[in-house]
Amino acid sequence: MSLPVLAVACLLIVTFGYGAKCWLSPFGDCRKCAGMGHALKTDRKGHLKRGKDCRRCHATGKRIRVGRWIYNRAARTYRAGTR
């Protein structure tokens, strides 16, 4: 098997794998708060306590994946164009 054919096959496997992941699980953990929904703070004694709510995910801890966002945008554009 030649190198370009192998590279294309690997690229297709990665692409379809990510597409399946976006289809099965459209939401992933927020990258800013690591899925917790808030930041961690420490008081003066060094004990952990809850900080402010995450502004990026609105305290849910979940964000929509990039692939699912692109699919939703394309589907919305297609539906708007066929009405």
Secondary structure, 3 states (H helix, E strand, C coil): CCHHHHHHHHHHHHHHHHHHHHHHCCEEECCCCCCCCEEEEECCCCCEEEEEECCCCCCCCEEECHHHHHHHHHHHHHHHHCC
